[in-house]
Amino acid sequence: MEHLNVFVETNWVMILMWVFLLGMIINSFIKSSNDISPQQAVQLMSHENGSLVLDVREDSEYQTGHIKDS
């Protein structure tokens, strides 16, 4: 444990940079998702051939309302 403390004390800048870099990489994966509005979804479904709507909600949520043929 003492070796870890010495390492952290002498390399705190490098550790901070690695944490920052890891955070940036995780953020880029999170931001790369393609969120679309309901209006955009309707437009894509009406103009794109072979579009597929996959409803991944729980059964109870699905029963409260869903898109036709989803």
C-alpha positions as CSV (number, residue, x, y, z in Angstrom):
1,M,0.0,0.0,0.0
2,E,2.9,2.3,0.7
3,H,4.2,1.9,-2.9
4,L,0.8,2.9,-4.2
5,N,0.8,6.1,-2.1
6,V,4.3,7.0,-3.3
7,F,3.3,6.3,-6.9
8,V,0.2,8.5,-6.6
9,E,2.1,11.3,-5.0
10,T,4.8,11.3,-7.6
11,N,2.6,10.8,-10.7
12,W,-0.6,12.7,-9.8
13,V,-0.5,14.7,-13.0
14,M,-0.3,11.6,-15.1
15,I,-3.1,10.0,-13.2
16,L,-5.3,13.1,-13.6
17,M,-4.6,13.1,-17.3
18,W,-5.6,9.4,-17.7
19,V,-8.8,10.0,-15.7
20,F,-9.6,13.0,-17.9
21,L,-8.9,11.0,-21.1
22,L,-11.0,8.1,-20.0
23,G,-13.9,10.5,-19.2
24,M,-13.6,12.0,-22.7
25,I,-13.7,8.6,-24.3
26,I,-16.7,7.5,-22.3
27,N,-18.4,10.8,-23.1
28,S,-17.8,10.4,-26.8
29,F,-19.5,6.9,-26.7
30,I,-22.5,8.3,-24.8
31,K,-22.9,11.3,-27.2
32,S,-22.7,9.1,-30.3
33,S,-26.2,7.7,-29.8
34,N,-28.8,8.7,-32.4
35,D,-31.7,10.2,-30.6
36,I,-34.5,11.3,-32.9
37,S,-37.8,13.1,-32.2
38,P,-41.2,11.5,-32.6
39,Q,-41.8,13.6,-35.7
40,Q,-38.5,12.4,-37.2
41,A,-39.4,8.8,-36.5
42,V,-42.8,9.2,-38.2
43,Q,-41.1,10.8,-41.2
44,L,-38.5,8.0,-41.5
45,M,-41.1,5.3,-41.1
46,S,-43.2,6.8,-43.9
47,H,-40.4,7.4,-46.4
48,E,-37.9,4.6,-45.7
49,N,-38.6,1.2,-47.2
50,G,-38.0,-1.7,-44.8
51,S,-37.9,0.4,-41.6
52,L,-38.2,-1.5,-38.4
53,V,-39.5,-0.2,-35.1
54,L,-38.3,-2.2,-32.1
55,D,-40.1,-1.5,-28.9
56,V,-37.8,-2.5,-26.0
57,R,-40.0,-1.4,-23.1
58,E,-41.4,-3.7,-20.4
59,D,-44.7,-5.5,-21.2
60,S,-46.6,-3.2,-18.8
61,E,-45.3,-0.1,-20.5
62,Y,-46.1,-1.6,-23.9
63,Q,-49.7,-2.2,-22.9
64,T,-50.2,1.4,-21.9
65,G,-49.6,2.4,-25.6
66,H,-47.3,1.5,-28.5
67,I,-46.6,2.3,-32.1
68,K,-48.6,0.1,-34.5
69,D,-46.7,-3.0,-35.6
70,S,-43.9,-2.4,-33.2
